[in-house]
């Protein structure tokens, strides 16, 4: 059985919720902010372009 965190949410539900929040926030960023985020994420190996 999946771990139920705060308020009984499953890990999968919480993950989906966080992705929606992050997607909405990223859509609001300017190009320079997106470039800075991309650079930061790629240097930390969160982004691996194929």
VENTA-V398000 format. One record per residue. N is the residue number from 1. PSI is psi in whole degrees, -180 to 180 (* if undefined). Layout:
N/PSI + N/PSI
This chain:
1/139 + 2/149 + 3/135 + 4/111 + 5/-148 + 6/133 + 7/23 + 8/16 + 9/140 + 10/161 + 11/-41 + 12/-44 + 13/-45 + 14/-39 + 15/-47 + 16/-41 + 17/-45 + 18/-39 + 19/-44 + 20/-43 + 21/-45 + 22/-44 + 23/-45 + 24/-43 + 25/-41 + 26/-37 + 27/-23 + 28/-9 + 29/150 + 30/168 + 31/-47 + 32/-37 + 33/-40 + 34/-41 + 35/-41 + 36/-42 + 37/-45 + 38/-47 + 39/-47 + 40/-47 + 41/-37 + 42/-34 + 43/-22 + 44/7 + 45/31 + 46/-21 + 47/126 + 48/101 + 49/137 + 50/*
